[in-house]
Amino acid sequence: MIGPGANARVYLACGATDMRKGIDGLTALVQTALRQKPASGSVFVFRGRRGNRIKLLFWDGQGFCLYYKVLETGRFPWPSAAEGTARLTAAQLAMLWEGIDWRRPSWTAAPTRTA
């Protein structure tokens, strides 16, 4: 995925978002609900009601980029709506984008020790 750098701040909009919203509607949500500046270079992540769709919004310096992903099976892991906003690292965002539960990652095989 061509996208934000590894040092980008990532904000999740907890709860469900209307996935019919485009760039203008999501930037309005960033300003009102998340109380952030949409053109700050941060990544803003929104999930639909069914849990199988997410949208990522960020400013790349020239304009807004909007990424949209729909999972064929399963749901994206998401905090409860009561939490408001959550911050993620770039690594956690990469796991979320792949549908991996970034809150409880587990090894498929334990790493080997070298010394």
N, C-alpha and C positions, 0 to 999 in steps of 0.2 A: 504494500500500500504506500503510495506517495502521500506524505502527510507531515504532520508536525514533528519537530525535532525531539530528541530524547530529553531535553530540559524543559519541555512545555508543561505548564501547569494544567491539570485535568480536573474538571468539576463535573460530578454527576448530579443531574436534577432528579432527586429521589421522588418516587411515586410514578404515576403514569402521565404521559404526555400525548396529546392528540397528534398522531403521525401524519395527519393531513397538512400540518403546518409546514411552511417552507422557510426559507432564510429569514424573511421579514418577521414572521410570527415567532420563530425561535429566538431571534435577536431581542424581540420584545420580552420574551420570557426570561432571557438572560438578565436584562435590565431590571425587571420587576421582581421576579421570583428569586433569582440567584443573587441579585444586587451586585452584578459585575459589569465591566465594560466589554461589550461583544468584540471590539477590535483590539483587545489587549494582547492577543497572541495566544491566549489560553484556549484549551479544547473544552467544549461543552458537550456533554453526552446526555441523550434523552432516550427513554424506552417507552414503547407503546403499551397499551392496556393488556394485551394478550401475552406480552413478555417475549415474543419471538422476533421483535423488530427494534433496532436502535438507529439513531441518527447522531452523527458527530458533526459539530459546527465549529469552525475556527477561521480566523483571519490570517492569511498568509503574507500580508504586507501589500498586496495588490487588490484583494477582494476576498469575499467569504467563500469558503469551501464547505460543501455539505456532502457527507458520506452517509450512505443508507445501507443497512444490511438486514436481511431476513433469514432466519435460521429455518431450514427445512424441518428439522425435528428439534425438540427441546426448547429451553427458554434461557434467556440471558440472566445471570445472577444479578440481583438488585437489592439494595437496602430498602427498608420500609419507608413509606411516605412521611412518617413522623420525623425522620432524621433530617429532612430539608435538603441539605447539600452535603455531598461527600467528596473528598479529595482523593485522587489516585496518583500513582506514579506512572511513568511511561510504560514500565514493565507490566503493571496491573492493567493498564489500558490495552496492551497487546493481548493479554490473556482474555480480557473481556471480549475483545473483538473476535477471538477464536471460540467464544462460548465456554471458556474455562472459568470456574468459580475462583475469582481472584482473592476472595476472602479466606478460602481454605485450600490453597494449592497443595497437591500431594505428588510425590515422586512416583513415576511409573516403575522405576527401579532406583534403589538407593545409590547415591554417588559413591564411587570407589575412592578409597583413601590413597593418596600418594604421599610419600614422604621420603 
